């Protein structure tokens, strides 16, 4: 593949290294190129509806299949995983969190709020 602006070889982004760096430098802080700073949407989180779906919590905590959960259901599923000798990496894997640091943070919040699950 060739660069859009010169005849140098380019990768899939259609710009050679020097033109890509130049583009990133000139567009810094303009909001046009923000893919590294945009918040990652959490597709496995649904808005709070005031109802706790125990079956969804059980399915998510057991790892049988992934389900969409509210914040409270996610906290309960985390407490369930931790009650059965789970780790933050297991919480990350079963609940489909966006990052490992989000899993650690959720585990710390559940432990701090002293949520217990059977």
Secondary structure by P-SEA (a helix, b strand, c coil): ccccccccccccccccaaaaaaaaaaaccccccccccccccccccccccccccaaaaaaaaaccbbbbbcaaaaaaaaaaaaaacccaaaaaaaaccccaaaaaaaaaaaaaaccccc
